[in-house]
Amino acid sequence: MLALAASALAYPSRLSATPLPRIAAIDWAMLETALAIGAVPIAATELIQFRQIAIEPEVPQSVTDLGLRGAPNMELLRIIAPDLILSSSFYEYRRESFERIAPVFSATIYQTGTPPFAPARDAMLALGQKLGLNDAARTYVAAAAEEIAAMRARVQNRIHRPVFLISIGDARHFRAFGGDSMFGDVLTRIGLSNAWTGTTSYSATAPVGIEALAGLPDADIVVIGPVPPEAREVLPRSPIWNALPAVRDKRVAMLDPIDHFGGLPAARRFVRLLGKAAPFLQANANG
């Protein structure tokens, strides 16, 4: 633990003309946000998982891993003694404990029933102002808007169907992302409609049987990774999965992993991967 703390303390915090605060990130969306504008934390949570699921922005190996997001190593956090802790409304119940160590910058991005893109944008701008990285934050926000606009232009003259945005739990169950997910919000912003119109709880449904996807046979399916290894092995030979019209007609896009509760970097990754693996973007009759 002491060795980890020492490596974190040794990491240079000067990424701009003015020294940046030494940051510890508890929440992944805020970790993404900080990295995207050039503020590398000295410590963050669940970095092995982050590198496998969120993937980007890349986290330098010198960043100390604080353990689980829901139960970070508070002793190590005290030893590291950051100047600022990045959190979110998900961890508000721990705010008092964090504030005994350092001031807390917390953002509310995900709320049931509220599209999260605008709150994620506002969180990035607010963090940029807090850290003196206003230009970097504005530039990143503008780039995200441009990518969404480019994708919207790409689909506006094409035939497209409603889209199920799902994550696979196992070979028989999925979770559907609604309009209060980053993926559902971005889907609407690029001009496509979400096939899932049911209720959600913090972005997605509880696990639903795969057969429910047959309820809207014209809808395409976008699977957002990661897909559990067992499901990846079983689905290709599952009679239920293969009977779905979208699967039968090859209207399924399998995307690489993306942070399901990410910030603007997750939104941009979603747009990029969707653009590369979107079989549902069918050309219109005029090509």
ChimeraX attribute file (.defattr): number of C-alpha atoms within 10 A of each C-alpha:
attribute: neighborCount
match mode: 1-to-1
recipient: residues
	/A:1	12
	/A:2	10
	/A:3	9
	/A:4	18
	/A:5	21
	/A:6	13
	/A:7	15
	/A:8	21
	/A:9	20
	/A:10	11
	/A:11	15
	/A:12	14
	/A:13	18
	/A:14	13
	/A:15	12
	/A:16	12
	/A:17	7
	/A:18	11
	/A:19	12
	/A:20	21
	/A:21	19
	/A:22	22
	/A:23	25
	/A:24	29
	/A:25	28
	/A:26	27
	/A:27	25
	/A:28	24
	/A:29	27
	/A:30	28
	/A:31	26
	/A:32	27
	/A:33	30
	/A:34	24
	/A:35	17
	/A:36	20
	/A:37	23
	/A:38	15
	/A:39	24
	/A:40	29
	/A:41	28
	/A:42	26
	/A:43	28
	/A:44	28
	/A:45	24
	/A:46	18
	/A:47	23
	/A:48	12
	/A:49	11
	/A:50	20
	/A:51	14
	/A:52	13
	/A:53	16
	/A:54	25
	/A:55	19
	/A:56	17
	/A:57	18
	/A:58	13
	/A:59	18
	/A:60	12
	/A:61	8
	/A:62	17
	/A:63	21
	/A:64	27
	/A:65	23
	/A:66	24
	/A:67	18
	/A:68	14
	/A:69	18
	/A:70	14
	/A:71	12
	/A:72	16
	/A:73	15
	/A:74	14
	/A:75	11
	/A:76	18
	/A:77	21
	/A:78	14
	/A:79	15
	/A:80	24
	/A:81	18
	/A:82	21
	/A:83	14
	/A:84	20
	/A:85	27
	/A:86	25
	/A:87	25
	/A:88	21
	/A:89	15
	/A:90	17
	/A:91	15
	/A:92	14
	/A:93	10
	/A:94	13
	/A:95	17
	/A:96	11
	/A:97	11
	/A:98	21
	/A:99	13
	/A:100	10
	/A:101	18
	/A:102	18
	/A:103	15
	/A:104	20
	/A:105	19
	/A:106	20
	/A:107	22
	/A:108	15
	/A:109	26
	/A:110	24
	/A:111	16
	/A:112	16
	/A:113	15
	/A:114	18
	/A:115	22
	/A:116	28
	/A:117	23
	/A:118	15
	/A:119	18
	/A:120	25
	/A:121	22
	/A:122	18
	/A:123	24
	/A:124	29
	/A:125	23
	/A:126	17
	/A:127	23
	/A:128	21
	/A:129	15
	/A:130	13
	/A:131	17
	/A:132	17
	/A:133	22
	/A:134	17
	/A:135	13
	/A:136	18
	/A:137	25
	/A:138	17
	/A:139	13
	/A:140	21
	/A:141	19
	/A:142	12
	/A:143	13
	/A:144	19
	/A:145	15
	/A:146	13
	/A:147	16
	/A:148	20
	/A:149	14
	/A:150	13
	/A:151	18
	/A:152	17
	/A:153	13
	/A:154	14
	/A:155	19
	/A:156	13
	/A:157	15
	/A:158	16
	/A:159	12
	/A:160	20
	/A:161	18
	/A:162	17
	/A:163	22
	/A:164	24
	/A:165	24
	/A:166	23
	/A:167	24
	/A:168	22
	/A:169	18
	/A:170	18
	/A:171	22
	/A:172	17
	/A:173	17
	/A:174	23
	/A:175	21
	/A:176	28
	/A:177	30
	/A:178	30
	/A:179	25
	/A:180	24
	/A:181	29
	/A:182	28
	/A:183	29
	/A:184	27
	/A:185	23
	/A:186	21
	/A:187	24
	/A:188	14
	/A:189	16
	/A:190	19
	/A:191	17
	/A:192	18
	/A:193	19
	/A:194	22
	/A:195	22
	/A:196	22
	/A:197	12
	/A:198	11
	/A:199	17
	/A:200	19
	/A:201	14
	/A:202	16
	/A:203	26
	/A:204	24
	/A:205	17
	/A:206	13
	/A:207	15
	/A:208	15
	/A:209	15
	/A:210	18
	/A:211	14
	/A:212	12
	/A:213	24
	/A:214	15
	/A:215	10
	/A:216	16
	/A:217	12
	/A:218	16
	/A:219	23
	/A:220	27
	/A:221	26
	/A:222	22
	/A:223	20
	/A:224	24
	/A:225	18
	/A:226	20
	/A:227	19
	/A:228	13
	/A:229	10
	/A:230	11
	/A:231	16
	/A:232	14
	/A:233	12
	/A:234	14
	/A:235	16
	/A:236	13
	/A:237	11
	/A:238	13
	/A:239	10
	/A:240	17
	/A:241	20
	/A:242	14
	/A:243	13
	/A:244	21
	/A:245	19
	/A:246	21
	/A:247	16
	/A:248	11
	/A:249	11
	/A:250	13
	/A:251	21
	/A:252	21
	/A:253	21
	/A:254	19
	/A:255	19
	/A:256	18
	/A:257	20
	/A:258	23
	/A:259	25
	/A:260	22
	/A:261	19
	/A:262	26
	/A:263	28
	/A:264	27
	/A:265	23
	/A:266	24
	/A:267	26
	/A:268	20
	/A:269	21
	/A:270	22
	/A:271	20
	/A:272	14
	/A:273	17
	/A:274	21
	/A:275	14
	/A:276	11
	/A:277	15
	/A:278	17
	/A:279	17
	/A:280	23
	/A:281	19
	/A:282	15
	/A:283	12
	/A:284	11
	/A:285	8
	/A:286	6
	/A:287	7
